[in-house]
Amino acid sequence: MPDSSNDTTARDQLLKLARDLPYLANAKSKPVSVVLAEAKAKLQAIEDSLGGERQPFQRITAAELATGKFDLTYLIDGVLVKDQPAGLVAPKKSLKTNISIDLAVSLATGGRFLGYYNVPEPKRMAMFSGESGMATIQETALRVCKAANVELASTGIIFCETVPRFGDPVNMEAFRRFLDADGIEVVIIDPVYLCLPCDINPANLFDIGRLLRSVSDVCREAGATPVLVHHLKKTVANPYIPGQLEDIGWAGFQEFFRQWLLINRREAYEPGSGMHRLWLSTGGSAGHSSLVGLDIYEGVYDPYGAIPRVWEVSVLKPKDVIASEALRQEDAKEELAHILDRPALYRERRDAEPDRLKFEALVLAGEVGQPRPTVAPQPYVGHGASFIRIALHLRHRAREHGVLLLASALCCGPRYGLSPASAYRAALGDEPTRLADLTFREIAGIQPPTEFTTLWASDVAAHLSSLGSFA
C-alpha cells in the first residue's frame, strides 16, 4: 500500500531530523541533555502528526466500569493513596520539611508515619528540598531515623537539593529521567513555590493549573505519586485551629490536590522551648479523613553538641487534646495559687482557703488576658527584682507541667525601663531547677545569684541616672 500524505510528510521530517542530528550533537553550546530533549520533542511531534495511530484518550464503557477492578492502594493507611497528587501544607516555620522527612523515612522503610500511621509496605522514595540545605536535611533525617530505630543509609531515599522547574519541557524531561533511574514510587517536592516561574501570577487559576498539570503528567508516566509541600495563607482569621482546604495559598492548589495533610499550630511556638503543638488534618477524594493533635519535641540547639536534638512525636485524638489543654490550665492555675499563697513577699496568708486562692488565681488569669492601657507605665513599679525572680521560677514550673509561658509576657522588662526578661533568665542560671522543690516563700528567703542582683543593680543605677536630667 502506498504511503498516505501524512506518512510521506512524516518520512520527510524523519530524514531531516536524521540529517540534523550530527550538527545538534556537535553543538558545544548546548548540554547533551538539552540536545536529547529537543530531539525527543521533535520525534514526538512527528508521531503526533500521524493522527489516528496514537490515541491519547482511553475509552471505558459503562459495562467495563461496572465489572472492572479499579482498586485504591493506600501507601499510608487512611492518609495517602497511590497515584493521586497530595499536598502537605502548613504555615511558615511549622515543621513542614521535618514532617516531610518523617513521611519519606516511614514510606521508605514500611514503618509508621509520625510513629502512628501504618505504612503497609516500603516504597522507593525521592525527596527534593530546595530551601533547607543538605546539612539541615542530614541533621533532621538522622534524628527522625534514630526515633524510628532505623539507619538513614539503609532507607534508600534519594535526596536532591535542586527542585524541578514546573512547565519547563527540558527540565521536566530531566525530572522524568531522574524518577525513572531509581524506579521512584513516591516523590516529595519541598517547597512548591520555588518550582514555579518567577513571572507567574499566583492568583491565575489557569496558569497555576497548567504548571501543576506538567508535573502531574510526568509523575504519572513515571509511576510516582507526587507530594507537594506548600504554604497555608497568612491571612487566616484564627491561626490556631485545624487547617481547612480554603486556607491553602494561591490559586489552583485547592483544586489540584486530590488528598492533603494540613498542618497548623495549636498555640504559638515559644523560642528556646523545642516543643511544637500542632494540628494535623488529613483527607482526600478517596473518602479518608482524620484530625489529630501532634506534640513534637525537638530539644534545643546546643552549640557544643553535648546534648543532641531529638524527634519525639506524640499523636493525640481531638478529645485528648482538649483534656490535655484543660489539665495544663489547671496546673497553671495551681501554680498561680502558690504565688498568691506566698506572703506577697510582704504578709502572711495562713488563714486563706484553697478555694479562695484558686478564685483569686482565676481573677488574676483573667486580668492578664485583658488589653493593657496604652499609657506609659512608671519605671519598674510592681516589677522589682523579687517579682522578676518569682515570675521566672513560675515559668520554669509551668513548663514542667507542659504549659509554655513566654518570659517576656510574665515580666516585660523594656516596658518598665529594665533589661529584657531573657537577660534576667540567663542571670538566674539554673536556680529554678535547683530550687524546684521549694515554695516561693522559701525561695524569697534565699539570696539570689550574684549575676541576678548585679543586673538588677545596673538597671536601677541606669534608671536613677536618667532621672538626673529632671532634677
PEWO-V126787 format. One record per residue. PHI is phi as a letter, one per 20 degrees, with the letter a starting at -180 (* if undefined). D_CENTER is the distance of its C-alpha to the mean C-alpha in Angstrom with 2 decimals. Layout:
# PEWO-V126787
phi=PHI d_center=D_CENTER
phi=PHI d_center=D_CENTER
This chain:
# PEWO-V126787
phi=* d_center=63.45
phi=f d_center=63.11
phi=f d_center=59.72
phi=f d_center=58.50
phi=f d_center=57.76
phi=f d_center=54.02
phi=f d_center=54.71
phi=f d_center=56.88
phi=f d_center=54.29
phi=f d_center=51.61
phi=f d_center=54.01
phi=f d_center=54.75
phi=f d_center=51.07
phi=f d_center=50.58
phi=f d_center=53.56
phi=f d_center=52.26
phi=f d_center=48.86
phi=f d_center=50.72
phi=f d_center=52.76
phi=f d_center=49.74
phi=g d_center=47.67
phi=g d_center=49.63
phi=f d_center=49.12
phi=f d_center=45.39
phi=f d_center=45.05
phi=e d_center=46.96
phi=f d_center=44.99
phi=f d_center=43.48
phi=f d_center=41.48
phi=d d_center=39.04
phi=f d_center=36.85
phi=g d_center=38.01
phi=f d_center=34.77
phi=f d_center=35.50
phi=f d_center=39.12
phi=f d_center=38.20
phi=f d_center=35.75
phi=f d_center=38.47
phi=f d_center=41.10
phi=f d_center=39.01
phi=f d_center=38.42
phi=f d_center=42.19
phi=f d_center=42.99
phi=f d_center=40.67
phi=f d_center=42.43
phi=f d_center=45.79
phi=f d_center=44.77
phi=f d_center=43.52
phi=f d_center=46.90
phi=f d_center=48.68
phi=m d_center=47.48
phi=f d_center=48.30
phi=f d_center=47.72
phi=c d_center=43.94
phi=d d_center=42.50
phi=f d_center=38.84
phi=d d_center=38.99
phi=e d_center=39.30
phi=e d_center=41.66
phi=c d_center=40.99
phi=f d_center=43.78
phi=f d_center=43.51
phi=f d_center=45.42
phi=f d_center=43.03
phi=f d_center=40.05
phi=f d_center=41.90
phi=d d_center=42.85
phi=f d_center=40.17
phi=d d_center=37.44
phi=c d_center=33.98
phi=e d_center=31.53
phi=e d_center=27.81
phi=d d_center=26.24
phi=e d_center=23.11
phi=f d_center=20.96
phi=c d_center=19.07
phi=g d_center=21.33
phi=m d_center=20.51
phi=c d_center=17.12
phi=c d_center=17.71
phi=d d_center=21.09
phi=f d_center=22.69
phi=m d_center=23.46
phi=d d_center=21.51
phi=g d_center=18.85
phi=c d_center=15.41
phi=c d_center=12.33
phi=d d_center=8.72
phi=c d_center=7.80
phi=b d_center=5.66
phi=f d_center=6.92
phi=f d_center=6.86
phi=l d_center=5.68
phi=c d_center=3.31
phi=m d_center=2.44
phi=g d_center=2.48
phi=f d_center=5.72
phi=f d_center=6.47
phi=f d_center=6.35
phi=f d_center=8.11
phi=f d_center=10.48
phi=g d_center=11.22
phi=f d_center=11.99
phi=f d_center=14.20
phi=f d_center=15.96
phi=f d_center=16.77
phi=f d_center=18.09
phi=f d_center=20.03
phi=d d_center=21.65
phi=m d_center=22.19
phi=e d_center=20.55
phi=c d_center=18.30
phi=f d_center=14.70
phi=l d_center=12.99
phi=m d_center=16.64
phi=c d_center=17.57
phi=e d_center=17.76
phi=f d_center=20.71
phi=d d_center=20.83
phi=g d_center=24.54
phi=b d_center=25.07
phi=f d_center=23.57
phi=c d_center=22.72
phi=f d_center=22.96
phi=d d_center=19.52
phi=c d_center=18.52
phi=c d_center=15.29
phi=e d_center=15.48
phi=c d_center=13.14
phi=d d_center=14.53
phi=d d_center=12.62
phi=f d_center=12.09
phi=n d_center=15.64
phi=f d_center=17.18
phi=f d_center=17.66
phi=f d_center=14.01
phi=g d_center=13.44
phi=f d_center=16.59
phi=f d_center=15.82
phi=f d_center=12.56
phi=f d_center=14.42
phi=f d_center=17.39
phi=f d_center=15.71
phi=f d_center=14.26
phi=f d_center=17.74
phi=f d_center=19.57
phi=f d_center=17.98
phi=e d_center=18.96
phi=m d_center=22.36
phi=c d_center=22.45
phi=e d_center=23.23
phi=g d_center=20.84
phi=f d_center=24.00
phi=e d_center=25.03
phi=f d_center=22.01
phi=m d_center=23.35
phi=f d_center=20.03
phi=e d_center=20.75
phi=d d_center=18.42
phi=b d_center=19.00
phi=e d_center=17.75
phi=d d_center=19.58
phi=e d_center=18.04
phi=f d_center=20.74
phi=d d_center=22.39
phi=f d_center=22.58
phi=n d_center=26.14
phi=e d_center=27.81
phi=g d_center=30.37
phi=f d_center=30.95
phi=f d_center=27.32
phi=f d_center=26.61
phi=f d_center=29.62
phi=f d_center=28.33
phi=f d_center=24.98
phi=f d_center=27.09
phi=f d_center=29.13
phi=f d_center=26.11
phi=f d_center=25.06
phi=f d_center=28.73
phi=g d_center=29.41
phi=d d_center=27.43
phi=l d_center=27.58
phi=f d_center=23.80
phi=d d_center=23.01
phi=c d_center=19.24
phi=c d_center=17.47
phi=d d_center=13.78
phi=c d_center=13.59
phi=c d_center=10.74
phi=d d_center=10.89
phi=f d_center=13.62
phi=f d_center=14.92
phi=f d_center=16.31
phi=e d_center=18.24
phi=e d_center=20.21
phi=g d_center=23.46
phi=f d_center=23.40
phi=e d_center=26.28
phi=f d_center=24.77
phi=e d_center=24.74
phi=f d_center=21.33
phi=e d_center=23.36
phi=e d_center=25.76
phi=g d_center=25.14
phi=f d_center=27.66
phi=f d_center=26.44
phi=f d_center=22.82
phi=f d_center=24.25
phi=f d_center=26.50
phi=f d_center=23.81
phi=f d_center=21.60
phi=f d_center=24.87
phi=f d_center=25.59
phi=f d_center=22.63
phi=f d_center=23.15
phi=f d_center=26.82
phi=f d_center=26.26
phi=f d_center=23.91
phi=f d_center=26.46
phi=f d_center=29.30
phi=e d_center=27.61
phi=m d_center=26.74
phi=d d_center=22.98
phi=e d_center=20.38
phi=e d_center=17.72
phi=d d_center=14.00
phi=d d_center=12.71
phi=e d_center=9.13
phi=b d_center=9.53
phi=d d_center=9.03
phi=f d_center=10.42
phi=f d_center=13.57
phi=e d_center=14.05
phi=d d_center=17.26
phi=f d_center=16.51
phi=f d_center=19.23
phi=c d_center=17.40
phi=f d_center=13.74
phi=d d_center=13.89
phi=d d_center=15.06
phi=g d_center=13.72
phi=f d_center=12.58
phi=d d_center=15.53
phi=g d_center=16.36
phi=f d_center=18.09
phi=e d_center=14.97
phi=f d_center=13.77
phi=f d_center=14.66
phi=m d_center=17.80
phi=f d_center=20.78
phi=n d_center=21.09
phi=f d_center=17.61
phi=g d_center=18.29
phi=f d_center=21.57
phi=f d_center=20.50
phi=f d_center=17.88
phi=e d_center=20.06
phi=b d_center=17.30
phi=b d_center=13.78
phi=c d_center=10.78
phi=d d_center=9.61
phi=d d_center=6.93
phi=b d_center=8.20
phi=f d_center=9.29
phi=e d_center=12.77
phi=b d_center=13.84
phi=f d_center=13.31
phi=f d_center=12.04
phi=e d_center=15.22
phi=g d_center=15.33
phi=n d_center=17.02
phi=e d_center=16.35
phi=m d_center=13.67
phi=d d_center=12.92
phi=d d_center=9.88
phi=d d_center=11.22
phi=c d_center=9.28
phi=d d_center=10.80
phi=c d_center=10.46
phi=d d_center=13.04
phi=d d_center=14.42
phi=a d_center=17.55
phi=a d_center=19.70
phi=f d_center=23.15
phi=f d_center=24.43
phi=o d_center=24.44
phi=e d_center=21.79
phi=a d_center=19.52
phi=a d_center=18.03
phi=b d_center=16.26
phi=c d_center=15.19
phi=e d_center=13.76
phi=d d_center=11.57
phi=d d_center=12.71
phi=d d_center=10.96
phi=d d_center=13.18
phi=d d_center=12.79
phi=n d_center=15.99
phi=d d_center=16.99
phi=f d_center=17.83
phi=d d_center=21.56
phi=f d_center=23.31
phi=e d_center=26.09
phi=m d_center=24.07
phi=f d_center=26.06
phi=d d_center=23.16
phi=f d_center=20.39
phi=f d_center=16.82
phi=c d_center=15.90
phi=b d_center=13.49
phi=d d_center=14.84
phi=d d_center=13.47
phi=d d_center=15.59
phi=d d_center=15.51
phi=d d_center=17.56
phi=f d_center=19.45
phi=g d_center=19.60
phi=f d_center=23.04
phi=f d_center=21.94
phi=f d_center=19.22
phi=f d_center=22.09
phi=f d_center=24.44
phi=f d_center=22.14
phi=f d_center=21.66
phi=f d_center=25.45
phi=f d_center=26.26
phi=f d_center=24.17
phi=f d_center=26.01
phi=f d_center=29.31
phi=f d_center=28.69
phi=f d_center=27.93
phi=f d_center=31.12
phi=f d_center=33.12
phi=f d_center=32.06
phi=f d_center=33.05
phi=f d_center=36.30
phi=f d_center=36.92
phi=f d_center=36.75
phi=f d_center=39.21
phi=e d_center=41.39
phi=f d_center=41.94
phi=f d_center=45.05
phi=l d_center=42.84
phi=m d_center=44.02
phi=c d_center=47.30
phi=b d_center=48.73
phi=e d_center=48.77
phi=c d_center=47.70
phi=f d_center=49.26
phi=e d_center=50.33
phi=f d_center=46.86
phi=f d_center=45.90
phi=g d_center=42.38
phi=f d_center=41.96
phi=f d_center=42.99
phi=f d_center=40.48
phi=f d_center=37.61
phi=f d_center=38.88
phi=f d_center=38.83
phi=f d_center=35.31
phi=f d_center=34.27
phi=f d_center=36.18
phi=f d_center=34.57
phi=f d_center=31.05
phi=f d_center=32.04
phi=f d_center=33.47
phi=f d_center=30.35
phi=e d_center=28.46
phi=e d_center=31.12
phi=g d_center=30.89
phi=e d_center=32.69
phi=f d_center=35.72
phi=e d_center=35.45
phi=f d_center=38.63
phi=f d_center=38.41
phi=f d_center=38.71
phi=f d_center=41.45
phi=g d_center=40.44
phi=l d_center=39.01
phi=f d_center=41.11
phi=m d_center=39.85
phi=c d_center=37.20
phi=f d_center=39.35
phi=g d_center=38.66
phi=f d_center=39.18
phi=f d_center=36.70
phi=f d_center=33.97
phi=f d_center=34.66
phi=f d_center=34.55
phi=f d_center=31.44
phi=f d_center=29.57
phi=f d_center=31.00
phi=g d_center=29.80
phi=g d_center=26.24
phi=f d_center=26.48
phi=f d_center=27.96
phi=f d_center=25.48
phi=f d_center=22.61
phi=f d_center=24.72
phi=e d_center=24.75
phi=n d_center=20.96
phi=d d_center=21.33
phi=e d_center=19.38
phi=d d_center=21.75
phi=f d_center=21.49
phi=g d_center=24.58
phi=f d_center=25.05
phi=e d_center=25.27
phi=f d_center=27.91
phi=b d_center=30.02
phi=e d_center=29.42
phi=g d_center=31.69
phi=g d_center=31.93
phi=f d_center=32.85
phi=d d_center=35.83
phi=m d_center=36.86
phi=d d_center=35.32
phi=f d_center=32.95
phi=f d_center=29.25
phi=g d_center=28.19
phi=f d_center=26.27
phi=f d_center=29.68
phi=f d_center=31.37
phi=f d_center=28.70
phi=f d_center=29.26
phi=f d_center=33.02
phi=f d_center=32.99
phi=m d_center=31.68
phi=e d_center=31.50
phi=g d_center=33.93
phi=g d_center=31.58
phi=f d_center=31.07
phi=f d_center=34.78
phi=d d_center=36.08
phi=f d_center=33.66
phi=e d_center=36.65
phi=e d_center=38.79
phi=f d_center=39.19
phi=f d_center=38.46
phi=f d_center=42.25
phi=f d_center=42.74
phi=f d_center=40.07
phi=f d_center=41.80
phi=e d_center=44.98
phi=d d_center=43.56
phi=f d_center=43.61
phi=f d_center=40.09
phi=g d_center=39.07
phi=g d_center=41.04
phi=g d_center=38.00
phi=f d_center=37.12
phi=f d_center=40.68
phi=f d_center=41.01
phi=f d_center=37.94
phi=f d_center=39.33
phi=f d_center=42.76
phi=f d_center=41.40
phi=f d_center=39.68
phi=f d_center=42.92
phi=f d_center=45.01
phi=f d_center=42.89
phi=f d_center=43.26
phi=f d_center=47.00
phi=f d_center=47.41
phi=f d_center=45.76
phi=f d_center=48.36
phi=g d_center=51.17
phi=f d_center=51.08
phi=d d_center=52.00
phi=f d_center=54.95
